[in-house]
Amino acid sequence: MFKKAMIVLFLLILFPLQINAETSEMIQEGSAGGFHYQMSMESRTLYWEIGHEKRKKTFQENSENEETLESFRKAVNEAAGHRFTMIISAVYVVIVCITTMIFYKKTKHVPRSAGIIIACLGGIGLYFALTNYIDMKAALQDAGYYYVSLLMD
């Protein structure tokens, strides 16, 4: 009786593993600025689903498109990273502005040294927000270039 229970238990554990080996496995996905990709592995073959907005196309990775697909992935991830940093920088500027307004309401006066420090902090936040916006736009242009070149192949 115990041996039969162990065999049944072993088969129940092994059965889901067999099913999982037959299905595809999603490896990585990303999106930014309307571009998106999803990498999946199916029986030792790498498939890419790339798209822009609602359009999608699936590619099987091979030696001809490997570099372009990887460049598309890097551009999308870079754009997403710059977008995140830009948002954080903009929130930082808003926090500096709100803090300054609260400080001014309580004291009715902002000392010159505090004003200089506040201006520097706000300026640094704006600088990072603007540079990350420019870098995000450049990465999105790169992603667009690689997207079109993949569709042309």
C-alpha angles and dihedrals in degrees: 000000000000092000092052091050091050092049092049091047091049091050092048091053093045096047097068090046090056092049091048091052090057097050128073121262122219109227106178141347137183143168140191136160094000094309119111141171138187125193120203135175120221119177094334093312121114116223125190125201108195129175151157118228105317098345117097136180130182123219133187108223114243137156092274098055102025096097095045093048091049091048090050090051092049092048093050092047091046091051091050091051093050091047090054093049091046091053092048090050092050091049088050091054090049091050091050090050094048091047090050092050092049091048091049093048092052098045102025085217136067114207116232094245091051090047091054092049091047092049091050093049092048092045092052090050092049091047092054092044093051097043091048090048090053092046091048091053091049091050090050090052089051090049089051091051093051091043093055093044090052091051091050093057 
